[in-house]
Amino acid sequence: MNIEFTRHRRLRNSDSMRSILRETHLRAEDFIYPIFVIEGESKKKEVPSMPGVYHLSLDLLNAEIEDIVSLGIKSIILFGVPDEKDEVGTQAYHDNGIVQRATRQVKDAFPELVVVADTCLCQYTDHGHCGIVENGKILNDPTLDLLARTAVSQAKAGADIIAPSNMMDGFVAAIRYGLDEAGFEHIPIMSYAVKYASAFYGPFRDAAHSTPQFGDRKTYQMDPANREEALREAQSDLEEGADFLIVKPALAYLDIIRDVKNNFNAPVVAYNVSGEYSMIKAAAQNGWVDEKAIVMEMLIGMKRAGVDLVITYFAKDVARWLKEDQL
């Protein structure tokens, strides 16, 4: 045949060839591993909707961290599940709160590990919302002071990064001001800048015991149909002092991740959320998918879309697979 065409397959004809030409890579250092800490002793309870994810009491936390560190994972994010809740989430900003105690413990034993503190009220309020509630409405401005107090208490406990996830207007500015006033101007803010009101959060609410007792979070989290709004939210957070930008969820929002990466000069973080995790785990347990292959492809897709870091419940699994592949 007298035709001309390009032979792209020349660059795919062996494992070694594909390996040396691979554009996007996963490393254990790319992951932030979420941990749920609870009150009590000798408690390790698997979250029913999240196989392999546990509630851990503080006496079992160090053993978990040792495993994480041994896998080469450099950072964790702490979520607290307190025994006591009230209408203003007092345990979120108490100096002896569950996340504050966990942070001190981890930093004392593993000072080089980067500890990210999730900064929100929903796990600590008896109504399950991320702010102060009055007559069925979530109040924006009165909530900001409580968020700043929470961030300062977490920084005092030794948190390396503050990660506010509440989506109140002005939350980054309030937290930046509070941290600076308290002498923590060196502590960065990893803002949940683009957080959608997503159906993918269901299993997390099982893990964090944070299901709203009335209504939903659509008045403060974003409409999944909106794209340009994400850029406005991210720009506002950077102007208010954010150092990282989180996009949450990840899998259905890869276009948003790329938009944020293309438009802003800041590290971008994807949250590979609970629903994304649980769907794959359930399918794998039923033999419907190859768990390793699909997880690696999914995370590569997030990195290819532009993220610098991924918060993921798969972090330990992937770190083990990467080690095995190097042997």
Helices and strands as residue ranges (DSSP letters): G 8-12, H 15-20, G 28-30, E 31-38, E 44-46, E 54-57, G 58-60, H 61-70, E 75-81, H 90-93, H 98-109, E 114-119, E 132-134, E 137-139, H 141-157, E 161-164, H 171-181, E 190-195, G 199-201, H 202-208, H 228-240, E 244-248, G 251-253, H 254-263, E 268-272, H 274-285, H 291-305, E 309-312, H 315-326
